[in-house]
Amino acid sequence: MKEEVNEVKGQVLETIATLMTTAFGLIAALAWNEAIKTLITEMVGKGNDLTGLFIYAIIITIIAVVATILIARLISKPAVQAVRIVE
C-alpha cells in the first residue's frame, strides 16, 4: 500500500513538473511571437498587413520545422554499431 502511495506521489510530481515546463514554454513562445511580429512590422511597414502576416507565417513554419528536426535528432537513439570479432 505504501509503495502505491509513493508511486502515485511520484506520478503527480512528474505531471506537475511537465505542466510547469509546458507553461514556461508557452510563455517563451508568446514572447517570441510578439518580438517576431514587431520585427516584421518594422521591416515591412504597417501598410502591408497581409504581406507581413505571410512573411511571419513562413518564418515561423521554417523555425518550427528546423526545431522539430533538431529535437528529433537529439532524442533519437544512437544507431547500433557493427561489432567486429577479432580472432
C-alpha positions as CSV (number, residue, x, y, z in Angstrom):
1,M,0.0,0.0,0.0
2,K,2.8,2.4,0.9
3,E,4.6,1.7,-2.4
4,E,1.4,2.5,-4.3
5,V,1.1,5.8,-2.5
6,N,4.7,6.7,-3.2
7,E,4.2,5.7,-6.9
8,V,1.2,8.0,-7.1
9,K,3.1,10.9,-5.5
10,G,5.9,10.4,-8.0
11,Q,3.4,10.5,-10.9
12,V,1.7,13.6,-9.5
13,L,5.1,15.4,-9.1
14,E,6.1,14.3,-12.6
15,T,2.9,15.6,-14.1
16,I,3.2,18.9,-12.2
17,A,6.7,19.3,-13.5
18,T,5.6,18.6,-17.0
19,L,2.8,21.1,-16.8
20,M,5.1,23.8,-15.4
21,T,7.7,23.2,-18.1
22,T,5.0,23.4,-20.8
23,A,3.6,26.6,-19.3
24,F,7.1,28.3,-19.4
25,G,7.5,27.1,-22.9
26,L,4.2,28.7,-23.9
27,I,5.2,32.0,-22.2
28,A,8.5,32.0,-24.1
29,A,6.7,31.2,-27.4
30,L,4.3,34.1,-26.8
31,A,7.2,36.5,-26.1
32,W,9.0,35.3,-29.3
33,N,5.7,35.7,-31.2
34,E,5.4,39.4,-30.2
35,A,9.1,40.0,-31.0
36,I,9.0,38.5,-34.4
37,K,5.7,40.3,-35.3
38,T,7.2,43.6,-34.2
39,L,10.4,42.9,-36.3
40,I,8.3,42.1,-39.4
41,T,6.2,45.2,-38.9
42,E,9.3,47.3,-38.7
43,M,10.8,45.7,-41.8
44,V,7.6,45.6,-44.0
45,G,5.7,48.5,-42.6
46,K,2.2,48.8,-41.2
47,G,0.5,49.4,-44.6
48,N,1.3,45.8,-45.8
49,D,-0.5,43.8,-43.1
50,L,-1.3,40.8,-45.3
51,T,2.3,40.6,-46.6
52,G,3.6,40.8,-43.1
53,L,1.3,38.0,-41.9
54,F,2.5,35.8,-44.7
55,I,6.1,36.5,-44.0
56,Y,5.5,35.8,-40.3
57,A,3.8,32.5,-41.1
58,I,6.6,31.4,-43.4
59,I,9.3,32.3,-40.9
60,I,7.5,30.5,-38.0
61,T,6.9,27.5,-40.2
62,I,10.6,27.3,-41.1
63,I,11.6,27.7,-37.4
64,A,9.1,25.0,-36.4
65,V,10.4,22.5,-39.0
66,V,14.0,23.1,-38.2
67,A,13.4,22.9,-34.4
68,T,11.4,19.7,-34.8
69,I,14.1,18.1,-36.9
70,L,16.8,19.1,-34.4
71,I,14.8,17.8,-31.4
72,A,14.1,14.5,-33.1
73,R,17.8,14.1,-33.8
74,L,18.7,14.9,-30.2
75,I,16.3,12.4,-28.7
76,S,16.7,9.6,-31.2
77,K,18.5,6.5,-30.0
78,P,22.1,6.1,-31.3
79,A,22.4,3.7,-34.1
80,V,23.6,0.2,-33.3
81,Q,27.3,-0.1,-34.2
82,A,28.7,-3.1,-36.0
83,V,30.8,-5.3,-33.8
84,R,33.9,-6.9,-35.3
85,I,35.1,-10.1,-33.8
86,V,38.9,-10.4,-33.9
87,E,40.3,-13.8,-33.6
